[in-house]
Amino acid sequence: MVFRVNAIMAVKCHLHLLFSEFSVIYRTIEGGAAVMLEAGITPPSVTVPTGSTGKGVVMEPESDAQELYLTQTENRHLKDTISVLREELEKMRIDHETNIRNALLSADSEILQLKSTIVALRDELERIQIRHDEKIQHMEQMAGDEMNQLQQTVKTLRQQLEEHERERR
């Protein structure tokens, strides 16, 4: 059952991609004459202009040979249009892949910069922590030394006081 659901989802995705490509091709074909003219290809025409009025007359094939010629000409133009459209699609795909590749490179570069910033900040934090620990250790040492001096001073003063009291007695 899961396989059928996965297969159906895969077919839907494939159809969606094909529909997207068809939409692009259809929109391009709508403007196909412009694309063909830009590419230097004359689009097939069923109407032949007459005189200065700008109106045209629909050409009726005079013979099977002329009909074959028109069909072959139209086929050639359609093949040329398809070729131009394929080239445009390929250019769009390449541009899209290039944009994705550039975005990935930019993201990778930014990630590397952020990682190096993190490393630098960690190192700085460690140096600060070490300096802080050293200061605390130094202050504890100084406090211990001062306490020893004060105890020595107290001891000396007691001895002097005791001697003084003995002398008085």
N, C-alpha and C positions, 0 to 999 in steps of 0.2 A: 504494500500500500504506500509506504514511504517512497519507494523507488518510483512509483507512478506519479506521486505528487512532485518529486524532484524532476522527473522527466517533463511533466507538464510545465513546471516553472522554467525549466531550461528552454523549452519550446517557446514559451511566452517571451522570455528574454530575447531569444533569437529573433522572433517575429518583431519585437519592439525595435531591435537594432536594424533589421531590414526595413521596417517602416520608416525609421529615422533617416536612413540612407535614401530611401525612395522619396521621402519628402524633400530632402536636399536636392536630389536629381530633378524632381518635378518642378520645384521652384526655379531651378537653374534652366530647365527646359522652357519654362514660361518666358524666361528672358533669354532663351536660346539664340534668337536672332541677333540680339545685341552681343552675346558672347561670340557667336560665329563671326559677326562683323569685326569685332575687336581682334579676332584671330586671323582675319583676312579671308574668311570663308564666306561665300555668297550663299545665303539661305535659299532653299528651294521655294519657288513661287508658282502658284497656279494662275495668278493674274498677271496679264501683260499690260503695262500702261500704254495708253493711246493718246497721242497728241498732247496739247498744252492744258487740257482740262484736268488732267491728273486722275481721271477715272480710268478704270481698266476693263478689259474684256477677258472673261474666263476662256482659256484655251481648251478646246476640245481636241483630243488626240485624233489625228487624221488617219493614222494607220496603226497596225500592231507594232510596227518598227518604232514609230514615234512614241507610242505608249510604253514600249519596252525601254526606250531611251530615257523617257521622263521618269519611269520607275527606277531605272539604274541610277539616274542622276539624283533622284530623291534619296535612294539608299546610300549613295556615296556621301551626300550631305548629312544624312542621319548618322552615318558611321563617323564622319568628321566631327559632328556635334558630340557624339558619345565619347570620342577620343579626347576632345577638348574638356568635356565634363569630367572624364576620368582623371585627366591631368590636374584639373582644378581640385578634385577630391583628394588626389594624392598630395598636392601642395598643402591643402588644408590639414590633412592627416599629419604630414611632416611638421607643419607649423605647430600643430597641437602637441605633438610629441616633444618638439623642441621646447615649447613653453613649459611643459610638465618637467622635462629634464632640467631646465633652468631653475624652476621653482624648487625642485629637489636639491639641486646644488646650493641654492641660496639658503634653504632650510638647513642643510648639512653644515654649511659654513657658519650659520648663526648658532647651531648647536655646539660646534667646536669652540666658538668664541665664548659661549655661555659656560661650557665645561672648564675652559681655561680660567675664566673669571671666578668660578666656584673654587677651583684649586688655589688660586691666588688669595682669595678671601679666607679659605681654610688655613692656609699657611700664615697669613697675617693674624688670624684669630689665635692660632697656636703660639706665635711669637708674643702676642699680648698676654696670653694666659701664663706663659713662662715668665715674662717680666713681672707680672702680678704676683706669681708664686714666689719669685726671688725677692720682691719687695717685702712680702709678708714674712718670709723666712728671715730676712735682714732685720725687720722690725722686731720679730720675736727674739732674735739674737741680742739686739740692742736692749730690749726690755729685760731679758735674762741677765745681761751684763749689769744693767743699772740696778736690778734687784739684788744681785750679788754685792755690788758696791754699797748699796744701802744697808744690807745685812751686816756687811763688814763694818760700816760706819756705826750702826747700832751696837754691835758687839764691842767695838772700840770705846764708844761712849759709855756703855755699861761698865766696862772694865775701869775706865777712868772715874766714873761715878762711885763705883765700889771702893776703889783706892782712896778716893777723896773722903768717903765716909769712914773708912778704916783709920785714916789719918786723924780724923776729927775725934775719934773716940779715944 
